[in-house]
Amino acid sequence: MKKGFVLISTLALIVILSFIILILSRTIYSDTLRSTVYAKSVENRIEIINYESFLIDTLIDNSLLNRNLLLAENELNLNVKSKFPNLSISLEDYSTCFNLNTLVKPFQNINIKNDEHGELFINLLTLSEVDKNIHKELVSRIYDSLDDDSLPETFGAEDLFYIANDNLSLNPDQLYFHKSQIKNLSILDKGSLNKIYMDLCALPTTDIQFNVNSLDENNMKVFLSLFPDLNINDIEKIILNRPLNGYITHKNLIDLTGIDSLKLNKSYIIFKPNFIKINYLLNLEGQIFNFSSLLSLKRGNFVAYRSLSR
């Protein structure tokens, strides 16, 4: 009886140990596989970034592609698939967002507030139905966070205010690196921020330039804020009359749409993107790696920033 009990106990112990060993083996294999795949992803990402200059040159050299990003995206995906079969890319035109850094302008080697552009930003706040009671304070806070002086605007705040509030970051007193820095101003609540956040960006320039060939329903609010004399009918004319190869010149745009040229500030309009974001999606052994690069087409292969997160 005892021998039978010992035998059964031994067999049960063997089964349990075998099960534990199996789990450990699978865990070790899974961890090893993940480590191997991650190491391979790093290697691939380095190769892709090195290949990036070829993609940008393709865009810069082809006037049709840089005026029609949908065609460009299809063309570039065909190019990358031949070299990176597990990679797909998408393009975002960053010349259709409201660049927060345009609220200042250079003056004698420093940045000072740009009241004209501040009014355009207030147009965007109004179109986005952000509480008008905070418009002036928000714009003043942005001025103070970007300009080079330490004197607060009437409704603004400089470092002394932020020092007194331990939970807030100090003003950078330089151009924003990312649009998320607007959150540090402690003006916008979550609801108000959500109304405008998708329309914002932070680019390394103080010039306003909107690519009219990428105008659509997703960014027309920004366009209307820059050109307040326009209306929805004008927007429809621009979109519906746009040629496949895009508008080429300001005169071409006016001729094809019939819009009064006085409604369009010529200096704010461009016909191909100055900044473009390339989003990469890499699939390795079922694991997805997302990363991106924001690049300037105007300045060659200048990289504004890269995100290499998984």
N, C-alpha and C positions, 0 to 999 in steps of 0.2 A: 504493500500500500504506500509506504513511505517512498520506495523507489519510483513508483509511478508518479507520485506527487513531485519528486525532485526532477524527474524527466520532463514533466509538463512545465514546471517552473523554468527549467533550463531552456526548453524550446521557446517559451514565451519571452524570456530574456533575449534570446537570439533574434527573435522577430523584432522586438523593440529596438535592439541595437542596430539591426539591419535597416530598420525604418529611419533611425536617426542618422546613420551613415549616408543613406540615400538622400535625405533632406540636405545634409551638409554638403554632399557632393554636388547636388543641383545648385545650391547657393553659391558654392565656390565657382562652379562652371558659369553661372549667371553673372557673378561679379567679374570673373575673368573676361567673359564676353563683352560686358559693358565697358570694362577698361580698355579692351582691344578696340572696340567700336569708337570709343571717345578719342583714343589716341589717333585712330584713322581719321576721325572728323577734324581734329586739329590740323593734321597733315593736309587734308583736302581743303580746309578753309584757307590755309596759307597759299596753296596752289591757286585757289579761286581769286584771292586778293591780288596775286601776281598777274592773273589773267585779266583782271578788272580794267587795266589800262587799254587792252585791246577792245573791250566792250565800249568804253568811253570814246575811243578814237573812231569806232564805227558810227557812233551817234553824231559826233562832231563833224565827221567828213561827209555824212549823208544828210542833205538838207530836207529831204522828204521824211526821213525817220525822226529827225529832231523837231519837226513840226507836227508829227502824228505819233504820239507815244504808244498807241495801240498797235500800229504797224511795227514800231520799234521793238515793243515787247515780244511780239511773235518772231521777229527776225533774230533777236538776241537769244531767245530760247532755242531756236534752231542751231545757232552757233555753239551754245554751251552744251547741248545734248551730245554733240559729236565728241566732246572732250570729257564732259562730266555727265554720264547717263542718268545719274541719280539726283541731278540738280535741276531745279526750276527757279525762274526769277520773275519778279514783277517790278514795275516801274511806277514811281510816284513823282509827279511834277511839284516841286517845292517853290515854284514861281506863281502859285495860285493861292497861297495862304497869306495871312496878315503877319508880316514880320515885325515882332515887337521892337527890334533894334532900330526900326525906322523912326522911333519917337525921339531920337536925338540926331544931330548932324555935326560933322566935323567943323571946327572953327579954330584956326591957329594951333593946330596939334592937340586940341582937346575936343571932347564931345559936349555939346550944349543942347538944351531942349529944342525940339522942332515943333512949334505950335501948330503949323499947318498940318503936319502929319498927326498931331494929337487930335485935331478936329476930325480927321478921317477915322481915327480909332473910335472916337465918340459916336460917329455914324454907325460903326459896326456894333457897338454896345446898344445903340437905339434899335437897330434892325433885329438884334438878338433878344430884345425885350429885357435887357438887364436894367435893374432899378436905376432910374435916372438920378436919384439922390446920391449915388456913389460914383457917378461918372467923373466928376472933376477930381475927387480925392484919388480915385484909381489912377487916372492919367498923371496926376502930380506925383504919386508914389513911384510910378514907372519912370518919370523924368528923373527923380532923385536917385533911383537905383542904377540908372544908366549914365548920368552925366558925371563929369569929373570934379565938380565942386562939392563942398560940404555944407552949402547953404540950402536949407529946405524950401521947397515951394510953399505957397500959401496953404495948400491943402496936403502938402507932402510930408516926408519924414526922411531924415538922414540918420547917421549912425547912432546918435545919442538916444533916439527913440527906440532903436532895436536893441541897444545895450540895456535899456531899462526893461525890456521884455525878453527874458531869458529863453523863451520858447521860440523866438524868431531869429533868423539868420541876418547877419549884417548885410548892408547894401554892397553889391560887388563893385559899384562905380566903374563899370565897364560893360561892354556888350554882353548880352545873355548868351550862354552856351546852349541852353535848352529852354523851351517854353515853360517847363515845369517851374522855373524860377519865379514865375508870377505868383505862385502859391505862397512864397515867402513874404509877400506884401501884406498878408492878413487883412484883405479887404473883401475878397469874393467868398461868399459861402459856396457850398458844394453845388447847389442848384444853379447859381449864377455862373460859376465856373464851367459847368457842363454845357451851358448855352453857347459859350464862345470857344471852348478849348480846342475843338476839332478844326476851327478856322485859324488857329494861331500857329506860329512857328518862330524860331530864333535862328537867323542866318547871319553869317559874318559880313554884313553890309548894312549901310544905313539908307540905301536907295530903295524906293518903291518901284517895283517892276512886276507887272502881272502878265502872264503869258496868255494872250487872248485865244490862242489855238487849243488851250486846255480848259476853256470856260465850259462849265456844265452846271446842272442843278445843284451839285454838291458844294460848289464854291461861288455861286452867283451872289451870295450875300456879301462876301468879301469884295467882289467886283462892284457891286452897287454902293458899298461904303466908300470906295475910291472914286467913283463917278456918280455922285448923288443926283445929277441932273438926268440920269438915265432911268428908265422904268422897265417893267417886266417885258413889255412888247419889244423894246430895244434888245433885251437879252435874247429873246426868241429869234429875232432877226439875225443876230450875230451867230447863233448856234445853227440855225436852219440854212443859212446862206454860206456857211463855211465850206470851202472846197476840200476835197480829199487831201490835197497837199497843203492845206491850211492857208490862212492869210499870209501875205508876204510883206506888205508895206502898209503904212497908215492910210495912204490913198486907196490902196486895194481894198482895205476894210471898209472905208467910207463909200466907195463906188458900189460894192456888192451889197451893202446893207441899207444905204440911203440914210443913215443916221447923221444928224447934224454934227459936223466935226468939232463944233464948239463945246459939245457935251463930253468930249473925250480928251483928257489931258494927254497929249502925245508922249510926254516924258515918262508916263507911268505904264505905257504899253510896250510889250515885247512880243516877238512872234516865234520864239523857241525858248525852251527853259534855260535859265541860268544855273539853277540848282536842281539836281535830280537825286532821288533816293532809290537805290537798288536793293530790293528785298530778296534774300536768298533763302531757299528751302532745300535742305540737303537730307535725303533719306538713306540711312545706312542701316541695314539689317533690321528694318522696321522702326528704328529710332530716328526721330525728327530733330534736326538742328536748324534753328532760325537765326540769321544774322543779317546785317544790313550795312550799307555805306551811303553817306550823304556827300555828294560830290558836286563841285562847281564845273560846269561845262564852259563857262566863260573864261575861267582861269586854268584851262587845261585839266590836269588830273588832280587839282587841289582837293584834298579830303577835309571836309568840315568836321565830320566825326564818323566813327564806326561803332557799331554794336556787335559784339562777338558772343553774346549770351546764347545759351542753348535754346 
